[in-house]
């Protein structure tokens, strides 16, 4: 059998470009919103950390080490810096507000992303995670106190009960505590006098001697929650998940709280104010109480 070769005319071939070209990138929460919110939340902590360092130095570290006299000098200098026009609105209120708002929006967006990908199903159990995975998981926070002694990280109670990480929980609690703190020491004097220039360590001494248990408890809780939130937050930003770094974080929390108790005892030795200043401080203290 013989085969014959036939000449064929060339014919154009139609190709569907959608089959060879990658699909155009679509705007989505996962690819655009979440990364931008993460960046905003991360970098908004920098100015507030600078403010916190100045404020804690003048109200806790210096008074505890060098006494209330030196503390008052540093307090006046620090207040001049962070209450300068434009600085307080951006470095303190603006940065804090941006950090909180971006955190709330980030949590909402991540929930929307999770529900769109996996539905309403619960997240997988963390019971069988390795220690390396637990160290990086936000739900384990700093791992718990006993993890410092080699007993392994434990999932936090707030994560189990409320479905939020210790960092998020401490952030929400810190927002409430800071609002009360600002209202008492900044807003009340502004509403009474139009400025807060009379607020000093003498004012702290006055309200401490008026209500020592309440003042100690309120400032102690604010300090503990604030140092925990900032320490754990910076470790996560810097990707420091080792046990040594977590021990350092717990050490900074304990040291700051210990210095607060020393500072309160020294500042409290200034006693109650009398006369004009006592009436002024009482008006500040009683405005929201």
Residue pairs with C-beta under 8 A, 6 or more apart in sequence:
25 31
29 109
29 112
29 113
30 113
33 109
34 106
34 109
34 110
34 113
37 102
37 105
37 106
37 109
38 106
40 98
40 102
41 98
41 99
41 102
41 103
41 106
42 237
44 95
44 96
44 98
44 99
44 102
45 95
45 99
45 230
45 233
45 234
45 237
46 95
47 90
47 91
47 92
47 94
47 95
48 91
48 92
48 95
48 96
48 99
49 230
49 234
50 91
51 82
51 91
51 92
51 95
52 226
52 230
54 78
54 81
54 82
55 78
55 82
56 256
57 74
57 78
58 71
58 74
58 75
58 77
58 78
58 79
59 71
59 75
59 201
59 204
59 263
60 223
60 256
60 259
60 260
60 263
61 259
61 263
62 70
62 71
62 74
63 70
63 71
63 201
63 263
63 266
63 267
64 259
64 260
64 262
64 263
64 266
65 259
67 266
68 201
68 205
68 266
68 267
68 269
68 270
71 201
71 263
71 267
72 200
72 201
72 202
75 200
75 201
76 200
81 87
82 88
82 91
82 92
83 196
96 178
100 171
100 175
103 168
103 171
107 164
107 168
114 123
126 134
126 137
126 139
126 155
129 137
131 152
131 153
134 140
134 143
134 152
134 153
134 155
135 143
135 153
135 241
135 242
135 243
136 241
138 165
138 166
138 167
138 168
138 236
139 155
139 156
139 159
139 165
139 166
140 153
140 154
140 155
140 156
140 159
140 166
141 156
141 159
141 165
141 166
141 167
141 232
142 166
142 228
142 231
142 232
142 235
142 246
142 249
142 250
143 152
143 153
143 154
143 243
143 246
144 153
144 154
144 156
145 250
146 154
147 153
147 154
147 243
147 246
148 243
148 246
148 247
148 250
156 165
156 166
156 169
158 164
158 165
158 166
158 169
159 165
159 166
162 169
164 172
166 228
166 232
167 229
167 232
167 233
167 236
170 225
170 228
170 229
170 232
171 229
171 233
173 225
174 222
174 225
174 226
174 229
177 218
177 221
177 222
177 225
177 226
178 222
178 226
180 218
181 218
181 222
183 288
184 284
184 285
184 288
185 196
185 199
185 203
186 196
186 199
188 284
188 285
188 287
188 288
189 195
189 196
189 198
189 199
189 284
190 196
191 287
192 280
192 283
192 284
192 287
193 280
198 277
198 280
198 281
198 284
199 284
201 267
201 270
202 270
202 273
202 277
202 281
203 281
203 284
204 215
204 267
205 267
205 268
205 269
205 270
205 271
205 272
205 273
206 272
206 273
206 277
206 278
206 281
206 282
206 285
207 215
207 281
207 285
208 215
208 216
208 264
208 267
208 268
209 268
209 271
209 272
210 272
210 285
212 268
215 264
216 261
216 264
219 260
219 264
220 257
220 260
220 261
223 256
223 257
223 260
224 253
224 257
227 252
227 253
227 256
227 257
228 249
228 253
231 249
231 252
231 253
232 249
235 241
235 245
235 246
235 249
272 278
273 281
